[in-house]
Amino acid sequence: MPSRRVITGRSQEPRRRFAEELRLLRAEKGDSLRQLEVVLGWNASTFGKMEGGRSLGSPEIVEALDQHYGTTPMLLTLWELAVADPSQFKEQYRRYMELEAGAVSLWHYASANLHGLLQTPGYACEFLEAGGLDGEELTAQVEARVGRSQLLVTEDAPRFRSILAESVLRTALRDSGEWRGQLEHLLAMGERKKVTLHVLPFSTGLHALSNTDTVFLRQPDGSTVAWVETGYGGELVQETAKVERLQLRYDLVRDLALSPDESRGFIRRLLEEVPCEPST
């Protein structure tokens, strides 16, 4: 007869479990937050926020903690589960996040802002702050969005194509240094084998997807769903006929866009226009 499985009573929710393990490991080792600061070099308040579930920290911090506690790679594994957990996102987006995480390819058109998978922390912070977030909720949502971007840099990353309306690239961040970083990040992402970026110039004029951010997510079973978003919310489109009509519009827009090479040249020219020093 198999032995009974031990029930730890610990949380099964990834973010809470991560924070819980951090607290338990520190207690077992007898460290104070100040001692962690001295030994590992990060501020004690950073570790306190991570243990309180208010921050996930960075993979560098988590790797250092893994080594300190001798738990490699447990904490980093829990961190990866926490940053990818759909429950961090608002209810209306959770189903989309689940589909995004399992997609084998994503096709995107940006009319207003960059896709979350392409955003730097600085861009994500300013974008979410403009939408009314602040404090701990802002920090948590930025971390969650940055965590999503890891999807494109894994070994089994899905194919990702994004058509960027010129207006997206002309809407700069307040801090010129952060904006330079975002443009440089786009250039770097565009060099990745499975990432394709196009720019749709102003000169194109009106087209089939004006003012509508759209994402197509192809699933492992061959089905495709679409997410259509405006400034007021998003809608998941699953009916085959509607998805096909949207795909036709997308194809028409892609035919009008610059090639990947031309698009990289366009972004480089924009980068040359950005001051090297951060805005004050």
Legacy VTK file of the C-alpha trace (Angstrom):
# vtk DataFile Version 3.0
C-alpha trace
ASCII
DATASET POLYDATA
POINTS 280 float
0.000 0.000 0.000
1.522 3.379 -1.032
2.376 5.804 1.745
0.075 8.734 2.272
1.104 11.965 0.648
2.281 14.596 3.118
0.152 17.760 3.066
2.259 20.791 3.941
-0.577 23.261 4.305
1.372 25.776 2.251
-0.299 27.978 -0.329
-0.884 26.597 -3.825
-1.151 30.098 -5.310
2.260 30.756 -6.962
2.890 34.312 -5.772
1.875 33.564 -2.180
3.829 30.319 -2.151
6.965 32.127 -3.334
6.692 34.725 -0.551
5.920 32.006 1.987
9.014 29.989 1.075
11.195 33.091 1.358
9.917 33.734 4.889
10.361 30.112 5.962
13.880 29.803 4.563
15.047 32.996 6.257
13.517 31.912 9.555
15.191 28.500 9.342
18.585 30.104 8.646
18.119 32.693 11.379
18.909 35.660 9.152
17.514 39.132 9.596
16.584 41.269 6.606
19.557 43.468 7.448
21.880 40.446 7.363
20.570 39.554 3.886
21.340 43.102 2.781
24.918 42.854 4.041
25.564 39.393 2.583
23.785 39.690 -0.775
24.023 43.419 -1.475
20.371 44.306 -2.128
18.408 46.634 0.141
16.696 45.032 3.145
13.391 46.629 2.121
13.557 44.746 -1.187
13.685 41.418 0.629
10.899 42.582 2.941
8.627 43.412 -0.001
9.346 40.023 -1.585
8.530 38.184 1.631
5.362 40.237 2.034
4.172 39.360 -1.469
4.366 42.980 -2.602
7.223 42.354 -5.033
8.665 39.387 -6.913
12.133 40.854 -7.257
14.381 40.002 -10.174
15.808 36.667 -11.328
19.260 37.872 -10.221
18.061 38.409 -6.644
16.243 35.076 -6.616
19.307 33.205 -7.910
21.391 34.825 -5.161
18.846 33.735 -2.552
18.827 30.202 -3.959
22.598 30.029 -3.549
22.471 31.595 -0.080
19.914 29.093 1.190
21.293 26.134 -0.772
17.980 25.578 -2.529
19.023 25.964 -6.186
16.888 25.960 -8.340
13.767 25.790 -6.147
13.265 29.509 -5.562
13.929 30.410 -9.185
11.379 27.778 -10.258
8.793 29.234 -7.879
9.625 32.733 -9.151
9.065 31.635 -12.774
5.685 30.157 -11.835
4.756 33.336 -9.972
5.597 35.759 -12.802
3.693 33.589 -15.303
0.625 33.148 -13.083
-2.510 34.533 -14.840
-4.113 35.304 -11.459
-1.856 38.375 -11.201
-3.785 40.029 -14.011
-7.201 41.599 -13.866
-10.076 39.156 -14.322
-10.987 40.268 -17.849
-7.480 39.434 -19.110
-6.853 36.128 -17.353
-8.269 33.889 -20.065
-6.226 35.775 -22.646
-3.076 35.290 -20.556
-3.709 31.563 -20.350
-4.103 31.350 -24.135
-1.032 33.530 -24.702
1.113 31.315 -22.474
0.152 28.207 -24.464
0.184 29.680 -27.988
2.508 28.318 -30.677
2.370 31.609 -32.589
1.108 35.155 -32.019
0.324 37.781 -34.642
-0.246 41.303 -33.401
-1.210 44.733 -34.702
-0.517 47.766 -32.488
-2.502 50.905 -33.163
-1.846 52.681 -29.866
0.834 51.029 -27.714
3.394 48.250 -27.735
2.378 44.680 -26.964
3.191 43.706 -23.377
5.689 41.118 -24.623
7.760 43.923 -26.181
7.643 46.423 -23.322
10.596 47.345 -21.135
9.961 47.901 -17.402
10.129 51.679 -17.970
7.518 51.586 -20.723
5.250 49.242 -18.751
5.471 51.447 -15.660
4.584 54.687 -17.468
1.826 53.014 -19.483
0.159 51.422 -16.444
0.639 54.567 -14.357
-1.140 56.567 -17.057
-4.032 54.123 -16.705
-4.431 55.000 -13.021
-2.324 52.412 -11.208
0.043 53.397 -8.423
1.785 52.053 -5.344
2.009 48.329 -4.761
-0.557 47.500 -7.437
1.538 49.333 -10.033
4.690 47.504 -8.922
2.944 44.137 -9.063
1.471 44.742 -12.515
4.799 45.959 -13.949
6.525 42.850 -12.608
3.799 40.647 -14.047
4.059 42.304 -17.455
7.844 42.051 -17.519
7.541 38.431 -16.447
5.349 37.769 -19.473
8.094 38.978 -21.799
10.181 35.945 -20.842
7.861 33.979 -23.147
9.766 35.294 -26.194
13.258 34.442 -24.967
12.807 30.808 -23.972
14.168 27.942 -26.087
10.662 26.923 -27.151
9.418 30.484 -27.689
6.367 30.866 -29.950
6.656 32.707 -33.246
5.698 36.345 -32.727
4.899 38.999 -35.336
3.933 42.558 -34.506
2.923 45.331 -36.906
3.564 48.694 -35.228
1.646 51.742 -36.392
4.019 54.703 -36.704
1.994 56.513 -34.033
3.081 53.854 -31.514
6.721 54.675 -32.212
6.135 58.431 -32.193
4.546 58.395 -28.732
7.687 58.673 -26.604
8.088 58.194 -22.862
8.623 61.206 -20.612
12.168 60.066 -19.809
14.262 60.123 -22.980
16.675 57.590 -21.485
13.854 55.112 -20.896
12.569 55.754 -24.413
15.987 55.085 -25.913
16.062 51.858 -23.946
12.671 50.852 -25.328
13.663 51.530 -28.943
16.944 49.664 -28.463
14.974 46.778 -26.976
12.751 46.665 -30.063
15.813 46.465 -32.289
17.243 43.656 -30.179
13.970 41.734 -30.158
13.672 42.156 -33.926
16.950 40.274 -34.295
15.573 37.189 -32.548
14.920 34.235 -34.815
11.230 33.891 -33.955
10.331 37.579 -33.671
9.290 39.662 -36.685
8.555 43.389 -36.449
6.971 45.618 -39.105
6.323 49.359 -39.077
3.174 50.751 -40.683
3.969 54.358 -41.741
1.575 57.291 -41.474
1.689 57.526 -45.260
-0.334 54.315 -45.483
-3.478 56.232 -44.594
-6.685 54.519 -43.488
-6.657 50.731 -43.395
-8.595 47.683 -42.227
-7.476 47.753 -38.567
-7.386 51.490 -37.798
-7.706 52.157 -34.031
-7.987 48.471 -33.115
-5.196 46.583 -31.352
-5.548 42.933 -32.390
-3.761 39.712 -31.429
-4.187 36.268 -33.003
-3.156 33.300 -30.879
-2.696 29.970 -32.607
-3.097 27.087 -30.177
-1.338 23.680 -30.207
-4.526 22.002 -31.496
-4.468 24.210 -34.621
-7.300 26.507 -33.564
-6.887 30.284 -33.547
-8.545 32.845 -31.298
-8.292 36.619 -31.454
-8.146 39.341 -28.834
-9.428 42.746 -29.924
-8.758 45.718 -27.683
-9.695 49.387 -27.599
-8.906 51.981 -24.951
-11.911 50.847 -22.922
-11.407 47.086 -22.746
-10.842 43.904 -24.659
-12.870 41.093 -26.212
-11.897 37.494 -26.875
-13.093 36.388 -30.330
-13.407 32.613 -30.729
-16.046 32.104 -33.437
-14.226 30.749 -36.499
-15.942 32.976 -39.068
-15.213 36.142 -37.080
-11.584 35.161 -36.528
-11.145 34.511 -40.258
-12.577 37.929 -41.144
-10.142 39.558 -38.727
-7.254 37.540 -40.175
-8.098 38.776 -43.661
-7.942 42.364 -42.392
-4.622 41.622 -40.718
-3.185 40.211 -43.943
-4.248 43.341 -45.825
-2.509 45.541 -43.272
0.654 43.413 -43.294
0.846 43.867 -47.084
1.004 47.641 -46.527
3.691 47.559 -43.822
7.443 47.985 -44.232
9.562 44.853 -44.474
11.449 43.720 -41.325
14.714 45.209 -42.672
13.032 48.498 -43.601
11.344 48.554 -40.206
14.653 48.166 -38.369
16.013 51.068 -40.378
12.957 53.136 -39.448
13.446 52.434 -35.725
17.180 53.242 -35.951
16.361 56.627 -37.497
13.933 57.333 -34.652
16.600 56.345 -32.154
18.969 58.923 -33.641
16.399 61.630 -32.871
16.234 60.784 -29.142
18.544 62.766 -26.814
21.226 60.648 -25.140
20.657 62.206 -21.712
17.506 61.345 -19.663
14.865 64.056 -19.448
14.899 66.152 -16.275
LINES 1 281
280 0 1 2 3 4 5 6 7 8 9 10 11 12 13 14 15 16 17 18 19 20 21 22 23 24 25 26 27 28 29 30 31 32 33 34 35 36 37 38 39 40 41 42 43 44 45 46 47 48 49 50 51 52 53 54 55 56 57 58 59 60 61 62 63 64 65 66 67 68 69 70 71 72 73 74 75 76 77 78 79 80 81 82 83 84 85 86 87 88 89 90 91 92 93 94 95 96 97 98 99 100 101 102 103 104 105 106 107 108 109 110 111 112 113 114 115 116 117 118 119 120 121 122 123 124 125 126 127 128 129 130 131 132 133 134 135 136 137 138 139 140 141 142 143 144 145 146 147 148 149 150 151 152 153 154 155 156 157 158 159 160 161 162 163 164 165 166 167 168 169 170 171 172 173 174 175 176 177 178 179 180 181 182 183 184 185 186 187 188 189 190 191 192 193 194 195 196 197 198 199 200 201 202 203 204 205 206 207 208 209 210 211 212 213 214 215 216 217 218 219 220 221 222 223 224 225 226 227 228 229 230 231 232 233 234 235 236 237 238 239 240 241 242 243 244 245 246 247 248 249 250 251 252 253 254 255 256 257 258 259 260 261 262 263 264 265 266 267 268 269 270 271 272 273 274 275 276 277 278 279
